[in-house]
Amino acid sequence: MNTVTLLLWLDLAGVAVFAISGALSAGHKSLDLLGVLVIATVTAIGGGTLRDLLLDRTVFWIAQPDFLITIFIAALVTVVYTRYRRPPDKALLVADALGLALFGISGTRIAELSGYGGLIAVIMGTITGAFGGVLRDVLCAEIPMILRRGNIYATAVIAGASAYVLLQHLGLPRPLPTLIGMAIIALLRLAAIVWNLSLPVFTLPNPK
């Protein structure tokens, strides 16, 4: 599998998983079908759109409308599925974690292949992975996960993207840094969900 094909499949999987998380979030707010599609779409394309604008690239879903079709199908399948079976309590968080891993590394790779250095690649990976979820949470009147107290969210993307850049620099065969980076992001985020792991918080003392 060449690099372009791998990036395409990472992005398709990422938009599908994020569309599922957006549809579930819309369901928790009892939105109608149009609302479900809007939230699913914004969640799935938000991070990649901002990344492409910042990197002065053609926005990925405009260049390839198949991404929008994938989003609509994933959202509608989620709606149909949840009509007959109740999704697990943490299905939204798990879907979001998987989307974070797929899009985080995809965004990092795209920045790297565009000729940018490791720091910019990590930042673009973090934006790609996290920004769609921020838009979803804001539109659904929730505190964005990235801002919740001590939440391991963007931190997981930074860790996985940094590992990817480092392993690439060390010359590992290309599939390995991608898989290891995605695994680090997914495992960190899922561990935070399962065991309620959190980061230390900075608090100023109350004035006397």
MDTraj code that builds the backbone (N, CA, C; nanometers):
import mdtraj as md
import numpy as np

residues = "MET ASN THR VAL THR LEU LEU LEU TRP LEU ASP LEU ALA GLY VAL ALA VAL PHE ALA ILE SER GLY ALA LEU SER ALA GLY HIS LYS SER LEU ASP LEU LEU GLY VAL LEU VAL ILE ALA THR VAL THR ALA ILE GLY GLY GLY THR LEU ARG ASP LEU LEU LEU ASP ARG THR VAL PHE TRP ILE ALA GLN PRO ASP PHE LEU ILE THR ILE PHE ILE ALA ALA LEU VAL THR VAL VAL TYR THR ARG TYR ARG ARG PRO PRO ASP LYS ALA LEU LEU VAL ALA ASP ALA LEU GLY LEU ALA LEU PHE GLY ILE SER GLY THR ARG ILE ALA GLU LEU SER GLY TYR GLY GLY LEU ILE ALA VAL ILE MET GLY THR ILE THR GLY ALA PHE GLY GLY VAL LEU ARG ASP VAL LEU CYS ALA GLU ILE PRO MET ILE LEU ARG ARG GLY ASN ILE TYR ALA THR ALA VAL ILE ALA GLY ALA SER ALA TYR VAL LEU LEU GLN HIS LEU GLY LEU PRO ARG PRO LEU PRO THR LEU ILE GLY MET ALA ILE ILE ALA LEU LEU ARG LEU ALA ALA ILE VAL TRP ASN LEU SER LEU PRO VAL PHE THR LEU PRO ASN PRO LYS".split()
xyz = np.array([
    [0.0850, -0.1192, 0.0000],
    [0.0000, 0.0000, 0.0000],
    [0.0886, 0.1243, 0.0000],
    [0.0731, 0.2133, -0.1008],
    [0.1563, 0.3320, -0.1063],
    [0.1051, 0.4391, -0.0105],
    [0.1841, 0.5463, 0.0014],
    [0.1536, 0.6495, 0.1004],
    [0.0200, 0.7172, 0.0746],
    [-0.0081, 0.7505, -0.0526],
    [-0.1329, 0.8200, -0.0862],
    [-0.2534, 0.7334, -0.0516],
    [-0.2454, 0.6047, -0.0842],
    [-0.3565, 0.5137, -0.0545],
    [-0.3772, 0.4993, 0.0954],
    [-0.2671, 0.4886, 0.1700],
    [-0.2782, 0.4758, 0.3156],
    [-0.3423, 0.6000, 0.3768],
    [-0.3011, 0.7185, 0.3315],
    [-0.3611, 0.8422, 0.3818],
    [-0.5101, 0.8478, 0.3512],
    [-0.5470, 0.8039, 0.2309],
    [-0.6887, 0.8044, 0.1927],
    [-0.7696, 0.7155, 0.2855],
    [-0.7195, 0.5943, 0.3129],
    [-0.7931, 0.5031, 0.3996],
    [-0.7971, 0.5510, 0.5435],
    [-0.6890, 0.6139, 0.5897],
    [-0.6904, 0.6717, 0.7239],
    [-0.7959, 0.7804, 0.7349],
    [-0.8025, 0.8671, 0.6333],
    [-0.9006, 0.9758, 0.6360],
    [-1.0433, 0.9230, 0.6255],
    [-1.0661, 0.8231, 0.5397],
    [-1.2011, 0.7655, 0.5270],
    [-1.2446, 0.7016, 0.6585],
    [-1.1540, 0.6256, 0.7195],
    [-1.1873, 0.5641, 0.8480],
    [-1.2098, 0.6710, 0.9541],
    [-1.1268, 0.7755, 0.9509],
    [-1.1413, 0.8827, 1.0493],
    [-1.2742, 0.9549, 1.0382],
    [-1.3152, 0.9908, 0.9159],
    [-1.4427, 1.0624, 0.9018],
    [-1.5598, 0.9723, 0.9391],
    [-1.5495, 0.8420, 0.9093],
    [-1.6581, 0.7504, 0.9443],
    [-1.6746, 0.7404, 1.0955],
    [-1.5631, 0.7233, 1.1664],
    [-1.5696, 0.7077, 1.3116],
    [-1.6142, 0.8379, 1.3782],
    [-1.5618, 0.9512, 1.3301],
    [-1.6036, 1.0789, 1.3875],
    [-1.7495, 1.1096, 1.3542],
    [-1.7969, 1.0668, 1.2366],
    [-1.9381, 1.0848, 1.2030],
    [-2.0262, 1.0054, 1.2997],
    [-1.9817, 0.8855, 1.3354],
    [-2.0562, 0.8051, 1.4333],
    [-2.0615, 0.8774, 1.5675],
    [-1.9466, 0.9331, 1.6107],
    [-1.9453, 1.0028, 1.7387],
    [-2.0342, 1.1269, 1.7338],
    [-2.0353, 1.1961, 1.6182],
    [-2.1226, 1.3125, 1.6041],
    [-2.2694, 1.2745, 1.6064],
    [-2.3038, 1.1641, 1.5384],
    [-2.4429, 1.1181, 1.5378],
    [-2.4882, 1.0779, 1.6776],
    [-2.4022, 1.0100, 1.7517],
    [-2.4366, 0.9712, 1.8894],
    [-2.4553, 1.0937, 1.9778],
    [-2.3682, 1.1931, 1.9601],
    [-2.3804, 1.3158, 2.0381],
    [-2.5117, 1.3871, 2.0066],
    [-2.5483, 1.3906, 1.8771],
    [-2.6764, 1.4510, 1.8376],
    [-2.7935, 1.3739, 1.8970],
    [-2.7796, 1.2409, 1.9031],
    [-2.8852, 1.1598, 1.9628],
    [-2.9047, 1.1892, 2.1095],
    [-2.7947, 1.2148, 2.1814],
    [-2.8061, 1.2495, 2.3234],
    [-2.8808, 1.3820, 2.3429],
    [-2.8794, 1.4671, 2.2392],
    [-2.9490, 1.5959, 2.2459],
    [-3.0860, 1.5911, 2.1780],
    [-3.1265, 1.4717, 2.1310],
    [-3.2587, 1.4513, 2.0673],
    [-3.2799, 1.5438, 1.9468],
    [-3.1787, 1.5537, 1.8611],
    [-3.1906, 1.6348, 1.7406],
    [-3.2628, 1.5575, 1.6314],
    [-3.3183, 1.6313, 1.5331],
    [-3.3836, 1.5633, 1.4209],
    [-3.2777, 1.5131, 1.3232],
    [-3.3230, 1.4499, 1.2129],
    [-3.2300, 1.3860, 1.1201],
    [-3.1336, 1.4869, 1.0577],
    [-3.1840, 1.6062, 1.0241],
    [-3.0955, 1.7081, 0.9683],
    [-2.9894, 1.7481, 1.0710],
    [-3.0315, 1.7638, 1.1957],
    [-2.9372, 1.7979, 1.3014],
    [-2.8309, 1.6908, 1.3182],
    [-2.8722, 1.5643, 1.3088],
    [-2.7765, 1.4537, 1.3180],
    [-2.6724, 1.4637, 1.2075],
    [-2.7179, 1.4877, 1.0843],
    [-2.6254, 1.4958, 0.9711],
    [-2.5322, 1.6158, 0.9835],
    [-2.5847, 1.7279, 1.0325],
    [-2.5017, 1.8474, 1.0500],
    [-2.3929, 1.8223, 1.1544],
    [-2.4310, 1.7694, 1.2705],
    [-2.3333, 1.7450, 1.3769],
    [-2.2319, 1.6397, 1.3328],
    [-2.2786, 1.5339, 1.2662],
    [-2.1871, 1.4293, 1.2184],
    [-2.0876, 1.4867, 1.1182],
    [-2.1351, 1.5723, 1.0285],
    [-2.0477, 1.6296, 0.9255],
    [-1.9459, 1.7253, 0.9853],
    [-1.9925, 1.8133, 1.0727],
    [-1.9013, 1.9096, 1.1359],
    [-1.7937, 1.8367, 1.2167],
    [-1.8335, 1.7326, 1.2878],
    [-1.7384, 1.6560, 1.3677],
    [-1.6332, 1.5900, 1.2790],
    [-1.6789, 1.5358, 1.1658],
    [-1.5900, 1.4581, 1.0794],
    [-1.4958, 1.5437, 0.9952],
    [-1.5397, 1.6618, 0.9548],
    [-1.4569, 1.7403, 0.8626],
    [-1.3918, 1.8623, 0.9280],
    [-1.4310, 1.8952, 1.0517],
    [-1.3838, 2.0193, 1.1136],
    [-1.2325, 2.0281, 1.1247],
    [-1.1694, 1.9252, 1.1820],
    [-1.0255, 1.9286, 1.2022],
    [-0.9480, 1.9266, 1.0716],
    [-0.9883, 1.8405, 0.9786],
    [-0.9196, 1.8321, 0.8504],
    [-0.9351, 1.9582, 0.7673],
    [-1.0516, 2.0230, 0.7786],
    [-1.0735, 2.1485, 0.7056],
    [-0.9803, 2.2578, 0.7553],
    [-0.9708, 2.2747, 0.8873],
    [-0.8815, 2.3760, 0.9429],
    [-0.7363, 2.3459, 0.9070],
    [-0.6983, 2.2197, 0.9134],
    [-0.5615, 2.1798, 0.8758],
    [-0.5294, 2.2202, 0.7324],
    [-0.6194, 2.1874, 0.6396],
    [-0.5954, 2.2166, 0.4984],
    [-0.5900, 2.3662, 0.4722],
    [-0.6733, 2.4424, 0.5411],
    [-0.6699, 2.5883, 0.5240],
    [-0.5374, 2.6451, 0.5745],
    [-0.4903, 2.5959, 0.6888],
    [-0.3649, 2.6446, 0.7440],
    [-0.2452, 2.6057, 0.6575],
    [-0.2523, 2.4883, 0.5947],
    [-0.1425, 2.4413, 0.5100],
    [-0.1577, 2.4864, 0.3646],
    [-0.2622, 2.5651, 0.3370],
    [-0.2866, 2.6163, 0.2018],
    [-0.3023, 2.5019, 0.1013],
    [-0.3779, 2.3986, 0.1423],
    [-0.4091, 2.2862, 0.0549],
    [-0.5559, 2.2949, 0.0144],
    [-0.5905, 2.2266, -0.0943],
    [-0.7313, 2.2125, -0.1290],
    [-0.7998, 2.1326, -0.0191],
    [-0.9105, 2.1834, 0.0325],
    [-0.9799, 2.1159, 0.1428],
    [-1.0202, 1.9757, 0.0986],
    [-0.9886, 1.8769, 0.1823],
    [-0.9943, 1.7367, 0.1402],
    [-1.1324, 1.6921, 0.0932],
    [-1.2384, 1.7385, 0.1580],
    [-1.3721, 1.6905, 0.1199],
    [-1.4262, 1.7643, -0.0024],
    [-1.3680, 1.8785, -0.0357],
    [-1.4041, 1.9463, -0.1614],
    [-1.3358, 1.8762, -0.2778],
    [-1.2101, 1.8370, -0.2582],
    [-1.1378, 1.7648, -0.3633],
    [-1.1951, 1.6260, -0.3850],
    [-1.2456, 1.5636, -0.2779],
    [-1.2988, 1.4272, -0.2873],
    [-1.4312, 1.4187, -0.2112],
    [-1.5418, 1.4482, -0.2796],
    [-1.6734, 1.4455, -0.2128],
    [-1.7128, 1.3085, -0.1584],
    [-1.6364, 1.2040, -0.1932],
    [-1.6655, 1.0716, -0.1364],
    [-1.6617, 1.0741, 0.0160],
    [-1.5842, 1.1667, 0.0711],
    [-1.5798, 1.1783, 0.2167],
    [-1.7171, 1.2149, 0.2734],
    [-1.7880, 1.3046, 0.2060],
    [-1.9209, 1.3441, 0.2523],
    [-2.0177, 1.2264, 0.2457],
    [-2.0078, 1.1476, 0.1382],
    [-2.0942, 1.0290, 0.1257],
    [-2.0662, 0.9324, 0.2400],
    [-1.9376, 0.9134, 0.2713],
    [-1.8996, 0.8250, 0.3827],
    [-1.9591, 0.8748, 0.5143],
    [-1.9536, 1.0060, 0.5347],
    [-2.0087, 1.0652, 0.6575],
    [-2.1586, 1.0412, 0.6670],
    [-2.2312, 1.0683, 0.5586],
    [-2.3767, 1.0521, 0.5599],
    [-2.4150, 0.9059, 0.5850],
    [-2.3447, 0.8135, 0.5189],
    [-2.3756, 0.6709, 0.5378],
    [-2.3489, 0.6292, 0.6825],
    [-2.2332, 0.6708, 0.7376],
    [-2.1997, 0.6338, 0.8759],
    [-2.3024, 0.6896, 0.9737],
    [-2.3448, 0.8150, 0.9522],
    [-2.4427, 0.8771, 1.0418],
    [-2.5778, 0.8066, 1.0327],
    [-2.6226, 0.7773, 0.9108],
    [-2.7535, 0.7129, 0.8934],
    [-2.7530, 0.5701, 0.9471],
    [-2.6441, 0.4975, 0.9260],
    [-2.6339, 0.3620, 0.9817],
    [-2.6399, 0.3677, 1.1341],
    [-2.5757, 0.4672, 1.1933],
    [-2.5793, 0.4840, 1.3387],
    [-2.7214, 0.5096, 1.3876],
    [-2.7944, 0.5958, 1.3150],
    [-2.9333, 0.6255, 1.3518],
    [-3.0183, 0.4987, 1.3465],
    [-3.0043, 0.4232, 1.2384],
    [-3.0838, 0.3002, 1.2223],
    [-3.0467, 0.1985, 1.3308],
    [-2.9177, 0.1814, 1.3532],
    [-2.8718, 0.0835, 1.4526],
    [-2.9257, 0.1157, 1.5917],
    [-2.9177, 0.2438, 1.6295],
    [-2.9603, 0.2817, 1.7644],
    [-3.1120, 0.2802, 1.7812],
    [-3.1863, 0.2709, 1.6708],
    [-3.3325, 0.2553, 1.6811],
    [-3.3688, 0.1171, 1.7353],
    [-3.2819, 0.0198, 1.7123],
    [-3.3115, -0.1185, 1.7508],
    [-3.2255, -0.1695, 1.8655],
    [-3.1076, -0.1105, 1.8812],
    [-3.0201, -0.1540, 1.9899],
    [-2.9597, -0.0314, 2.0571],
    [-2.9619, -0.0319, 2.1887],
    [-2.9051, 0.0801, 2.2630],
    [-2.7531, 0.0706, 2.2593],
    [-2.6848, 0.1770, 2.2167],
    [-2.5383, 0.1715, 2.2138],
    [-2.4819, 0.1656, 2.3551],
    [-2.3642, 0.1072, 2.3722],
    [-2.3015, 0.1047, 2.5057],
    [-2.2871, 0.2461, 2.5611],
    [-2.2824, 0.2560, 2.6933],
    [-2.2800, 0.3865, 2.7591],
    [-2.1621, 0.4727, 2.7141],
    [-2.0487, 0.4098, 2.6889],
    [-1.9293, 0.4858, 2.6517],
    [-1.8982, 0.4778, 2.5021],
    [-2.0000, 0.4442, 2.4214],
    [-1.9779, 0.4309, 2.2779],
    [-1.9294, 0.5614, 2.2160],
    [-1.9860, 0.6743, 2.2595],
    [-1.9442, 0.8040, 2.2061],
    [-1.7970, 0.8296, 2.2351],
    [-1.7543, 0.8026, 2.3595],
    [-1.6155, 0.8277, 2.3972],
    [-1.5199, 0.7354, 2.3219],
    [-1.5601, 0.6085, 2.3025],
    [-1.4742, 0.5135, 2.2306],
    [-1.4629, 0.5523, 2.0836],
    [-1.5758, 0.5870, 2.0212],
    [-1.5726, 0.6300, 1.8812],
    [-1.4857, 0.7545, 1.8652],
    [-1.4979, 0.8456, 1.9604],
    [-1.4174, 0.9677, 1.9560],
    [-1.2689, 0.9354, 1.9703],
    [-1.2349, 0.8398, 2.0562],
    [-1.0945, 0.8017, 2.0764],
    [-1.0356, 0.7422, 1.9482],
    [-1.1124, 0.6585, 1.8805],
    [-1.0641, 0.5977, 1.7560],
    [-1.0469, 0.7030, 1.6471],
    [-1.1432, 0.7954, 1.6376],
    [-1.1306, 0.9044, 1.5412],
    [-1.0105, 0.9913, 1.5711],
    [-0.9852, 1.0143, 1.6983],
    [-0.8706, 1.0937, 1.7412],
    [-0.7404, 1.0297, 1.6928],
    [-0.7307, 0.8977, 1.7071],
    [-0.6096, 0.8265, 1.6657],
    [-0.5913, 0.8302, 1.5141],
    [-0.6979, 0.8023, 1.4403],
    [-0.6892, 0.7990, 1.2940],
    [-0.6564, 0.9362, 1.2366],
    [-0.7300, 1.0374, 1.2799],
    [-0.7105, 1.1715, 1.2251],
    [-0.5825, 1.2369, 1.2783],
    [-0.5453, 1.2047, 1.4021],
    [-0.4242, 1.2637, 1.4577],
    [-0.3009, 1.2272, 1.3759],
    [-0.2883, 1.0985, 1.3432],
    [-0.1724, 1.0547, 1.2644],
    [-0.1873, 1.0949, 1.1183],
    [-0.3082, 1.0902, 1.0661],
    [-0.3302, 1.1335, 0.9275],
    [-0.2877, 1.2788, 0.9087],
    [-0.3291, 1.3655, 1.0011],
    [-0.2920, 1.5063, 0.9922],
    [-0.1426, 1.5283, 1.0048],
    [-0.0786, 1.4498, 1.0912],
    [0.0663, 1.4598, 1.1070],
    [0.1379, 1.4195, 0.9790],
    [0.0937, 1.3105, 0.9191],
    [0.1549, 1.2627, 0.7942],
    [0.1375, 1.3638, 0.6820],
    [0.0191, 1.4221, 0.6715],
    [-0.0065, 1.5187, 0.5646],
    [0.0861, 1.6394, 0.5775],
    [0.1020, 1.6901, 0.6989],
    [0.1919, 1.8037, 0.7199],
    [0.3361, 1.7656, 0.6881],
    [0.3745, 1.6457, 0.7296],
    [0.5107, 1.5983, 0.7021],
    [0.5359, 1.5868, 0.5518],
    [0.4410, 1.5284, 0.4800],
    [0.4558, 1.5118, 0.3353],
    [0.4482, 1.6442, 0.2611],
    [0.3923, 1.7456, 0.3260],
    [0.3872, 1.8795, 0.2654],
    [0.5163, 1.9568, 0.2862],
    [0.6134, 1.8935, 0.3552],
    [0.7439, 1.9547, 0.3706],
    [0.7668, 2.0295, 0.5010],
    [0.6764, 2.0167, 0.5961],
    [0.6911, 2.0876, 0.7229],
    [0.7687, 2.0032, 0.8237],
    [0.8304, 2.0708, 0.9198],
    [0.9106, 2.0029, 1.0200],
    [0.8258, 1.9314, 1.1247],
    [0.8952, 1.8650, 1.2172],
    [0.8264, 1.7825, 1.3148],
    [0.7305, 1.8582, 1.4041],
    [0.7698, 1.9772, 1.4520],
    [0.6837, 2.0546, 1.5416],
    [0.5528, 2.0920, 1.4731],
    [0.5618, 2.1434, 1.3500],
    [0.4406, 2.1812, 1.2763],
    [0.3563, 2.0585, 1.2460],
    [0.4219, 1.9469, 1.2151],
    [0.3478, 1.8234, 1.1861],
    [0.2676, 1.7787, 1.3080],
    [0.3287, 1.7866, 1.4269],
    [0.2577, 1.7478, 1.5498],
    [0.1403, 1.8418, 1.5763],
    [0.1606, 1.9714, 1.5558],
    [0.0524, 2.0680, 1.5768],
    [-0.0630, 2.0415, 1.4794],
    [-0.0295, 2.0162, 1.3537],
    [-0.1346, 1.9885, 1.2546],
    [-0.2078, 1.8581, 1.2853],
    [-0.1346, 1.7596, 1.3354],
    [-0.2000, 1.6351, 1.3762],
    [-0.2963, 1.6572, 1.4914],
    [-0.2558, 1.7409, 1.5858],
    [-0.3414, 1.7705, 1.7006],
    [-0.4657, 1.8465, 1.6577],
    [-0.4491, 1.9437, 1.5689],
    [-0.5648, 2.0185, 1.5171],
    [-0.6592, 1.9255, 1.4420],
    [-0.6028, 1.8411, 1.3565],
    [-0.6853, 1.7492, 1.2773],
    [-0.7655, 1.6562, 1.3670],
    [-0.7006, 1.6048, 1.4715],
    [-0.7678, 1.5101, 1.5579],
    [-0.8693, 1.5725, 1.6520],
    [-0.8395, 1.6926, 1.7023],
    [-0.9191, 1.7471, 1.8129],
    [-1.0235, 1.8502, 1.7731],
    [-1.0032, 1.9230, 1.6624],
    [-1.0884, 2.0391, 1.6367],
    [-1.2315, 2.0010, 1.6001],
    [-1.2510, 1.8902, 1.5282],
    [-1.3876, 1.8475, 1.4953],
    [-1.4691, 1.8188, 1.6201],
    [-1.4049, 1.7557, 1.7196],
    [-1.4736, 1.7284, 1.8447],
    [-1.5078, 1.8549, 1.9209],
    [-1.4203, 1.9557, 1.9099],
    [-1.4489, 2.0850, 1.9734],
    [-1.5747, 2.1457, 1.9129],
    [-1.5831, 2.1474, 1.7796],
    [-1.7015, 2.2020, 1.7132],
    [-1.8272, 2.1244, 1.7508],
    [-1.8175, 1.9920, 1.7553],
    [-1.9318, 1.9085, 1.7944],
    [-1.9820, 1.9450, 1.9326],
    [-1.8898, 1.9550, 2.0277],
    [-1.9294, 1.9826, 2.1659],
    [-1.9885, 2.1228, 2.1799],
    [-1.9303, 2.2215, 2.1093],
    [-1.9827, 2.3578, 2.1162],
    [-2.1241, 2.3632, 2.0597],
    [-2.1466, 2.3001, 1.9441],
    [-2.2799, 2.3012, 1.8820],
    [-2.3822, 2.2251, 1.9658],
    [-2.3352, 2.1275, 2.0434],
    [-2.4261, 2.0508, 2.1301],
    [-2.4314, 2.1072, 2.2728],
    [-2.3778, 2.2291, 2.2896],
    [-2.3822, 2.2987, 2.4184],
    [-2.3158, 2.2185, 2.5305],
    [-2.2010, 2.1583, 2.4988],
    [-2.1212, 2.0865, 2.5977],
    [-1.9843, 2.1534, 2.6103],
    [-1.9210, 2.1363, 2.7257],
    [-1.7830, 2.1810, 2.7388],
    [-1.6968, 2.0910, 2.6509],
    [-1.6191, 2.1465, 2.5582],
    [-1.5350, 2.0618, 2.4713],
    [-1.4451, 1.9692, 2.5531],
    [-1.4302, 1.8448, 2.5057],
    [-1.3478, 1.7479, 2.5782],
    [-1.2067, 1.7994, 2.6010],
    [-1.1556, 1.8743, 2.5031],
    [-1.0188, 1.9240, 2.5118],
    [-1.0015, 2.0215, 2.6282],
    [-1.1121, 2.0815, 2.6770],
    [-1.1058, 2.1805, 2.7834],
    [-1.1527, 2.1264, 2.9182],
    [-1.2000, 2.0023, 2.9209],
    [-1.2477, 1.9484, 3.0481],
    [-1.1312, 1.9245, 3.1434],
    [-1.1536, 1.9504, 3.2682],
    [-1.0481, 1.9558, 3.3698],
    [-0.9629, 1.8296, 3.3715],
    [-0.8337, 1.8447, 3.3406],
    [-0.7384, 1.7343, 3.3480],
    [-0.7572, 1.6267, 3.2436],
    [-0.8440, 1.6492, 3.1445],
    [-0.8791, 1.5448, 3.0493],
    [-0.7619, 1.5121, 2.9568],
    [-0.7291, 1.3830, 2.9434],
    [-0.6247, 1.3402, 2.8494],
    [-0.6893, 1.3268, 2.7121],
    [-0.6755, 1.4299, 2.6318],
    [-0.7403, 1.4323, 2.5000],
    [-0.6390, 1.4769, 2.3947],
    [-0.6180, 1.6066, 2.3839],
    [-0.5160, 1.6550, 2.2909],
    [-0.3784, 1.6034, 2.3307],
    [-0.3576, 1.5824, 2.4603],
    [-0.2297, 1.5296, 2.5081],
    [-0.1996, 1.3943, 2.4452],
    [-0.3032, 1.3117, 2.4275],
    [-0.2841, 1.1806, 2.3659],
    [-0.2382, 1.1957, 2.2208],
    [-0.2961, 1.2921, 2.1493],
    [-0.2563, 1.3147, 2.0097],
    [-0.1121, 1.3649, 2.0037],
    [-0.0773, 1.4572, 2.0923],
    [0.0591, 1.5105, 2.0946],
    [0.1598, 1.3971, 2.1179],
    [0.1276, 1.3067, 2.2096],
    [0.2177, 1.1946, 2.2395],
    [0.2312, 1.1019, 2.1197],
    [0.1183, 1.0646, 2.0596],
    [0.1230, 0.9729, 1.9460],
    [0.1871, 1.0350, 1.8233],
    [0.1550, 1.1611, 1.7953],
    [0.2126, 1.2294, 1.6797],
    [0.3628, 1.2494, 1.6979],
    [0.4037, 1.2812, 1.8208],
    [0.5463, 1.2983, 1.8482],
    [0.6214, 1.1668, 1.8303],
    [0.5609, 1.0577, 1.8769],
    [0.6226, 0.9257, 1.8586],
    [0.6351, 0.8926, 1.7102],
    [0.5319, 0.9248, 1.6330],
    [0.5369, 0.9003, 1.4878],
    [0.6524, 0.9768, 1.4238],
    [0.6641, 1.1059, 1.4551],
    [0.7705, 1.1887, 1.3967],
    [0.9082, 1.1348, 1.4361],
    [0.9248, 1.0970, 1.5626],
    [1.0528, 1.0454, 1.6106],
    [1.0890, 0.9145, 1.5406],
    [0.9933, 0.8233, 1.5305],
    [1.0198, 0.6940, 1.4669],
    [1.0489, 0.7097, 1.3182],
    [0.9808, 0.8048, 1.2545],
    [1.0116, 0.8336, 1.1145],
    [1.1553, 0.8835, 1.1014],
    [1.1952, 0.9707, 1.1928],
    [1.3305, 1.0261, 1.1902],
    [1.4349, 0.9163, 1.2110],
    [1.3991, 0.8143, 1.2903],
    [1.4921, 0.7041, 1.3153],
    [1.4987, 0.6056, 1.1988],
    [1.4100, 0.6226, 1.1018],
    [1.4170, 0.5416, 0.9803],
    [1.3427, 0.4102, 0.9851],
    [1.2458, 0.3955, 1.0749],
    [1.1672, 0.2726, 1.0765],
    [1.0844, 0.2611, 0.9488],
    [1.0565, 0.1383, 0.9038],
    [0.9711, 0.1214, 0.7852],
    [0.8396, 0.1957, 0.8035],
    [0.7908, 0.2604, 0.6976],
    [0.6812, 0.3565, 0.7085],
    [0.5554, 0.3054, 0.7797],
    [0.5067, 0.1835, 0.7564],
    [0.3831, 0.1451, 0.8266],
    [0.3970, 0.1429, 0.9782],
    [0.5176, 0.1118, 1.0291],
    [0.5332, 0.0964, 1.1733],
    [0.5128, 0.2270, 1.2509],
    [0.5758, 0.3390, 1.2118],
    [0.5486, 0.4629, 1.2851],
    [0.4014, 0.5017, 1.2844],
    [0.3338, 0.4775, 1.1714],
    [0.1912, 0.5096, 1.1621],
    [0.1108, 0.4268, 1.2617],
    [0.1339, 0.2965, 1.2623],
    [0.0575, 0.2077, 1.3504],
    [0.0896, 0.2340, 1.4973],
    [0.2169, 0.2559, 1.5277],
    [0.2561, 0.2817, 1.6667],
    [0.1981, 0.4139, 1.7150],
    [0.2042, 0.5167, 1.6297],
    [0.1475, 0.6461, 1.6668],
    [-0.0017, 0.6373, 1.6949],
    [-0.0759, 0.5689, 1.6074],
    [-0.2198, 0.5523, 1.6282],
    [-0.2482, 0.4733, 1.7546],
    [-0.1682, 0.3684, 1.7795],
    [-0.1898, 0.2861, 1.8990],
    [-0.1680, 0.3674, 2.0259],
    [-0.0653, 0.4520, 2.0270],
    [-0.0378, 0.5351, 2.1456],
    [-0.1551, 0.6287, 2.1740],
    [-0.2064, 0.6945, 2.0685],
    [-0.3185, 0.7869, 2.0877],
    [-0.4407, 0.7127, 2.1397],
    [-0.4760, 0.6030, 2.0719],
    [-0.5968, 0.5286, 2.1105],
    [-0.5845, 0.4720, 2.2517],
    [-0.4694, 0.4126, 2.2835],
    [-0.4530, 0.3502, 2.4147],
    [-0.4529, 0.4533, 2.5273],
    [-0.3860, 0.5668, 2.5055],
    [-0.3871, 0.6714, 2.6077],
    [-0.5282, 0.7224, 2.6327],
    [-0.6010, 0.7474, 2.5243],
    [-0.7364, 0.8017, 2.5395],
    [-0.8302, 0.6978, 2.6015],
    [-0.8221, 0.5735, 2.5554],
    [-0.9089, 0.4685, 2.6106],
    [-0.8739, 0.4402, 2.7569],
    [-0.7443, 0.4430, 2.7898],
    [-0.7049, 0.4234, 2.9298],
    [-0.7613, 0.5345, 3.0181],
    [-0.7598, 0.6573, 2.9654],
    [-0.8162, 0.7696, 3.0415],
    [-0.9653, 0.7508, 3.0642],
    [-1.0353, 0.6937, 2.9639],
    [-1.1793, 0.6706, 2.9759],
    [-1.2088, 0.5597, 3.0763],
    [-1.1351, 0.4488, 3.0648],
    [-1.1634, 0.3305, 3.1472],
    [-1.1241, 0.3541, 3.2929],
    [-1.0068, 0.4132, 3.3152],
    [-0.9553, 0.4273, 3.4515],
    [-0.9630, 0.5706, 3.5044],
    [-1.0336, 0.6571, 3.4308],
    [-1.0503, 0.7968, 3.4738],
    [-0.9169, 0.8662, 3.5004],
    [-0.8208, 0.8401, 3.4134],
    [-0.6910, 0.9049, 3.4271],
    [-0.7037, 1.0518, 3.3890],
    [-0.6261, 1.1351, 3.4542],
    [-0.6309, 1.2773, 3.4231],
    [-0.4945, 1.3396, 3.4454],
    [-0.4759, 1.4571, 3.3905],
    [-0.3524, 1.5317, 3.4066],
    [-0.3599, 1.6184, 3.5315],
    [-0.2448, 1.6519, 3.5902],
    [-0.2461, 1.7476, 3.7012],
    [-0.3036, 1.8816, 3.6537],
    [-0.3726, 1.9500, 3.7392],
    [-0.4297, 2.0793, 3.7021],
    [-0.3566, 2.1916, 3.7750],
    [-0.3511, 2.3058, 3.7122],
    [-0.2861, 2.4238, 3.7702],
    [-0.3931, 2.5118, 3.8345],
    [-0.3798, 2.5350, 3.9640],
    [-0.4780, 2.6132, 4.0370],
    [-0.4065, 2.7200, 4.1187],
    [-0.4468, 2.8438, 4.1032],
    [-0.3925, 2.9504, 4.1851],
    [-0.4544, 2.9473, 4.3243],
    [-0.3761, 2.9721, 4.4264],
    [-0.4340, 2.9732, 4.5624],
    [-0.5330, 3.0884, 4.5771],
    [-0.6352, 3.0642, 4.6581],
    [-0.7317, 3.1706, 4.6847],
    [-0.6650, 3.2830, 4.7637],
    [-0.7000, 3.4077, 4.7272],
    [-0.6430, 3.5191, 4.8045],
    [-0.6927, 3.5147, 4.9491],
    [-0.6042, 3.5521, 5.0394],
    [-0.6422, 3.5494, 5.1816],
    [-0.7388, 3.6639, 5.2115],
])
top = md.Topology()
chain = top.add_chain()
for i, resn in enumerate(residues, 1):
    res = top.add_residue(resn, chain, resSeq=i)
    for name in ("N", "CA", "C"):
        top.add_atom(name, md.element.get_by_symbol(name[0]), res)
traj = md.Trajectory(xyz[None], top)
